[in-house]
Amino acid sequence: MEVKKEKNVYRQDKDHSENERHVLKFSPGGKRFKVIACEILFREVCRCAADSKNIIDPVFMAKGLHDIGEAKMTTRLQKEIDAVDPDKYDAILLVYGLCNNGVRGLSARLPLVIPRAHDCITLLMGSKEEYQRYFNEKAGTYFKSTGWIERDEGFIEGEDGTSITSQLGMNRTYAEYVEAYGEENAAYLMETLGDWLHQYHRLAYIDTNTGDKDANIEQTRQQAEERGWEYETLQGDTRLISQLFSGEWPEAEFLVVEPDEKIMPSYDEDVVKSQPD
């Protein structure tokens, strides 16, 4: 199979098979990647960056991007991508999933790489297949992680929307509502917010061995108990983030978008695809 070299990046032709890899040619000092990540994954990204043999320069975007709508989220991300110096980096790595189409239409002046993931839960669980397996077995699960607990109030400057988690009342315990509003009002709020959450009946904390694990688990368990939900602690897996930073991107797990292409949803098991910009 013919291999083409463009700007020191080696890639296979468009007809490469699903099992073949999109591989960069490594120099002794490794490659330099610009990483644009959601702050929900701050701890996981930092740990994987520290372990990578490549040079990882991360920037973290506010979690609140998810709460301002697809068009505004895409605009903010594209602005960050456009600010990257194409002569300084070998590729831009997005630590995002499709995220309600928030990455649709993104393009760059150098290779842009994104995991094939619907959202960050895939990145915390290690694969879209594991996420799908869990969803099929235990639908109605609301997930939490260190980042979702620590950075829920990731507001965007100039925007007045509150986070989805806050709107659902998932960022406070009953005791905190009592302290803020009194017992009678707290009971009313919990009952009202419960109407928003009728589709859920289980809370799961994804443990990636980051942050204050014991406190996070206890807080999540308490919230589940107050709502009469089941609770489960899941062992997380940051394998996809580590693989992303390695510079080797199996087609089955990552989409590599060339400079003349843009990211689009695929509406199938691939999650995302590229098409001419």
C-alpha positions as CSV (number, residue, x, y, z in Angstrom):
1,M,0.0,0.0,0.0
2,E,1.3,3.4,-0.9
3,V,2.3,5.7,1.9
4,K,2.3,9.4,1.5
5,K,4.3,12.0,3.4
6,E,2.8,15.4,4.1
7,K,4.4,17.9,6.5
8,N,6.4,15.1,8.3
9,V,3.2,13.1,8.9
10,Y,3.0,9.7,7.3
11,R,-0.4,8.4,6.4
12,Q,-2.0,5.6,4.4
13,D,-4.3,6.1,1.4
14,K,-8.0,6.7,1.9
15,D,-8.7,3.1,1.1
16,H,-6.8,1.7,4.1
17,S,-8.5,-1.2,5.9
18,E,-10.1,-0.9,9.3
19,N,-7.3,-2.8,11.0
20,E,-4.5,-0.7,9.6
21,R,-3.1,2.2,11.6
22,H,-2.5,5.8,10.9
23,V,1.1,6.1,12.1
24,L,3.4,9.1,12.6
25,K,7.1,8.7,11.9
26,F,8.8,9.3,15.3
27,S,11.9,11.4,15.7
28,P,14.2,10.7,18.7
29,G,12.5,13.4,20.7
30,G,9.0,12.2,19.9
31,K,6.2,14.2,18.4
32,R,4.6,17.4,19.6
33,F,0.8,17.4,19.9
34,K,-1.6,20.2,20.7
35,V,-4.3,18.8,22.8
36,I,-7.7,20.5,23.2
37,A,-9.7,18.8,26.0
38,C,-12.8,19.2,28.0
39,E,-12.0,20.2,31.6
40,I,-14.2,17.3,32.8
41,L,-11.2,15.1,31.9
42,F,-8.5,17.4,33.4
43,R,-7.0,14.9,35.8
44,E,-7.1,12.0,33.4
45,V,-5.6,14.1,30.6
46,C,-2.8,15.4,32.8
47,R,-1.9,11.9,34.0
48,C,-1.8,10.4,30.5
49,A,0.2,13.4,29.2
50,A,2.8,12.9,31.9
51,D,3.1,9.2,30.9
52,S,3.3,9.9,27.2
53,K,6.7,9.7,25.3
54,N,5.5,12.5,23.1
55,I,5.3,16.2,23.9
56,I,1.8,17.1,24.9
57,D,0.6,20.7,25.1
58,P,-2.9,20.7,26.5
59,V,-5.5,23.4,26.7
60,F,-8.7,22.8,28.6
61,M,-12.1,24.1,27.6
62,A,-14.9,24.9,30.1
63,K,-17.3,22.1,30.7
64,G,-20.0,24.7,30.1
65,L,-19.5,24.4,26.4
66,H,-21.9,21.5,26.5
67,D,-24.6,23.7,27.9
68,I,-24.6,26.6,25.3
69,G,-25.8,24.6,22.2
70,E,-24.1,22.9,19.2
71,A,-23.4,26.1,17.2
72,K,-21.8,28.0,20.0
73,M,-19.8,25.0,21.1
74,T,-18.5,24.4,17.6
75,T,-17.5,28.1,17.2
76,R,-15.5,28.1,20.4
77,L,-13.7,24.9,19.6
78,Q,-12.9,26.1,16.0
79,K,-11.5,29.3,17.3
80,E,-9.2,27.4,19.6
81,I,-8.1,25.1,16.7
82,D,-7.5,28.1,14.4
83,A,-5.1,29.6,17.1
84,V,-2.8,26.5,16.9
85,D,0.5,27.1,15.0
86,P,0.7,24.4,12.3
87,D,4.5,24.7,12.1
88,K,4.9,23.9,15.8
89,Y,2.8,20.8,16.1
90,D,2.5,17.4,14.3
91,A,-1.3,17.1,14.9
92,I,-4.1,18.5,17.0
93,L,-5.7,15.9,19.3
94,L,-9.3,16.4,20.5
95,V,-10.2,14.8,23.9
96,Y,-13.9,15.0,23.1
97,G,-16.6,12.8,21.8
98,L,-19.2,13.8,19.3
99,C,-20.9,15.5,22.3
100,N,-24.3,16.3,20.9
101,N,-22.7,17.3,17.6
102,G,-20.6,19.9,19.2
103,V,-17.6,18.9,17.1
104,R,-19.5,18.8,13.8
105,G,-17.8,20.7,11.1
106,L,-14.4,21.2,12.9
107,S,-11.4,21.4,10.6
108,A,-7.7,22.3,11.0
109,R,-4.6,23.2,9.0
110,L,-2.9,20.0,10.2
111,P,-4.2,16.5,11.0
112,L,-7.0,16.6,13.6
113,V,-7.5,13.4,15.6
114,I,-10.6,12.5,17.6
115,P,-11.7,9.3,19.3
116,R,-14.8,7.5,18.0
117,A,-16.9,8.3,21.0
118,H,-20.4,9.7,21.6
119,D,-19.3,11.6,24.8
120,C,-16.7,11.6,27.6
121,I,-18.2,8.5,29.2
122,T,-16.6,6.4,26.5
123,L,-13.3,8.0,27.2
124,L,-13.7,7.2,30.9
125,M,-14.7,3.6,30.3
126,G,-12.1,2.8,27.7
127,S,-14.1,2.0,24.6
128,K,-17.4,2.7,22.9
129,E,-18.1,-1.0,23.0
130,E,-17.7,-1.2,26.8
131,Y,-20.0,1.9,27.1
132,Q,-22.6,0.3,24.8
133,R,-22.4,-3.0,26.7
134,Y,-23.1,-1.3,30.0
135,F,-25.9,0.8,28.5
136,N,-27.6,-2.2,27.1
137,E,-27.4,-4.0,30.4
138,K,-28.2,-1.1,32.7
139,A,-30.1,1.6,30.9
140,G,-31.2,4.5,33.0
141,T,-27.8,5.1,34.6
142,Y,-26.6,8.6,35.4
143,F,-22.8,8.7,35.4
144,K,-20.4,10.7,37.6
145,S,-16.6,11.0,37.8
146,T,-14.0,13.1,39.5
147,G,-14.3,15.8,36.8
148,W,-18.1,15.8,36.8
149,I,-18.0,16.4,40.6
150,E,-15.2,18.9,40.7
151,R,-16.0,21.0,37.6
152,D,-19.7,20.9,37.2
153,E,-20.0,24.7,37.3
154,G,-17.8,25.3,34.3
155,F,-19.5,28.5,33.2
156,I,-18.7,30.2,29.9
157,E,-17.9,33.9,30.0
158,G,-20.7,35.8,28.3
159,E,-23.2,33.0,28.7
160,D,-25.9,32.9,31.4
161,G,-26.9,29.2,31.1
162,T,-26.4,26.9,34.0
163,S,-25.0,23.4,33.6
164,I,-27.3,20.5,32.8
165,T,-26.2,18.8,36.0
166,S,-27.2,21.8,38.0
167,Q,-30.5,22.0,36.2
168,L,-31.2,18.4,37.1
169,G,-30.2,19.0,40.7
170,M,-27.4,16.4,40.5
171,N,-24.7,18.7,41.9
172,R,-26.2,18.9,45.5
173,T,-27.3,16.6,48.2
174,Y,-30.5,16.8,50.2
175,A,-28.6,18.1,53.2
176,E,-27.1,20.9,51.1
177,Y,-30.6,21.9,49.9
178,V,-31.8,22.0,53.5
179,E,-28.9,24.2,54.6
180,A,-29.6,26.6,51.7
181,Y,-33.4,26.7,51.6
182,G,-34.8,25.0,54.7
183,E,-36.3,21.5,55.1
184,E,-39.7,22.2,53.6
185,N,-38.3,23.9,50.5
186,A,-35.6,21.2,50.2
187,A,-38.2,18.5,50.1
188,Y,-40.2,20.4,47.4
189,L,-37.1,20.9,45.3
190,M,-36.1,17.2,45.5
191,E,-39.6,16.2,44.5
192,T,-39.7,18.7,41.6
193,L,-36.3,17.8,40.3
194,G,-37.2,14.2,40.4
195,D,-39.7,14.9,37.6
196,W,-36.7,15.7,35.4
197,L,-35.0,12.5,36.3
198,H,-37.7,10.0,35.8
199,Q,-35.7,8.2,33.1
200,Y,-32.9,7.5,35.6
201,H,-32.8,5.0,38.5
202,R,-29.1,4.3,39.0
203,L,-26.0,6.4,39.8
204,A,-22.6,5.1,38.8
205,Y,-19.3,6.6,39.8
206,I,-16.5,5.9,37.2
207,D,-13.3,5.5,39.2
208,T,-10.2,6.4,37.3
209,N,-8.0,6.6,40.4
210,T,-7.9,10.4,40.4
211,G,-8.9,13.0,42.8
212,D,-10.5,12.4,46.2
213,K,-11.8,9.0,45.4
214,D,-13.3,8.1,48.7
215,A,-15.1,11.4,49.1
216,N,-16.4,11.3,45.6
217,I,-17.8,7.8,45.9
218,E,-19.4,8.7,49.2
219,Q,-21.1,11.8,47.8
220,T,-22.4,9.9,44.8
221,R,-23.6,7.0,46.9
222,Q,-25.4,9.5,49.2
223,Q,-27.1,11.2,46.2
224,A,-28.3,7.8,45.0
225,E,-29.7,6.9,48.4
226,E,-31.6,10.2,48.7
227,R,-33.3,9.5,45.4
228,G,-34.0,5.9,46.0
229,W,-31.7,4.9,43.2
230,E,-29.3,2.0,42.8
231,Y,-25.6,2.8,43.2
232,E,-22.5,1.3,41.5
233,T,-18.8,2.0,41.4
234,L,-17.3,1.3,38.0
235,Q,-13.6,0.8,37.3
236,G,-12.6,3.4,34.7
237,D,-10.1,3.0,31.9
238,T,-8.2,5.9,30.3
239,R,-6.7,3.6,27.6
240,L,-8.2,5.7,24.8
241,I,-6.7,8.9,26.0
242,S,-3.2,7.2,26.4
243,Q,-3.6,5.7,22.9
244,L,-4.5,9.1,21.5
245,F,-1.4,10.6,22.9
246,S,0.8,7.8,21.6
247,G,0.5,8.9,18.0
248,E,-0.8,5.6,16.8
249,W,-4.4,5.7,15.9
250,P,-6.2,2.5,14.9
251,E,-9.0,3.4,12.5
252,A,-11.5,1.4,14.5
253,E,-11.1,3.7,17.5
254,F,-9.9,7.1,16.1
255,L,-10.8,9.4,13.2
256,V,-7.9,11.3,11.6
257,V,-9.1,14.3,9.7
258,E,-6.8,15.7,7.1
259,P,-6.4,19.5,6.5
260,D,-8.8,19.4,3.5
261,E,-11.5,17.7,5.6
262,K,-13.9,18.3,8.5
263,I,-15.5,16.2,11.2
264,M,-19.1,15.0,10.7
265,P,-21.3,12.5,12.5
266,S,-21.6,9.2,10.8
267,Y,-24.8,8.0,12.4
268,D,-23.5,4.5,12.8
269,E,-21.1,2.5,14.9
270,D,-18.1,4.6,13.7
271,V,-19.7,7.6,15.4
272,V,-17.7,10.2,13.4
273,K,-16.4,10.4,9.8
274,S,-14.6,13.0,7.7
275,Q,-15.8,14.6,4.6
276,P,-14.3,17.3,2.3
277,D,-14.4,20.8,3.9
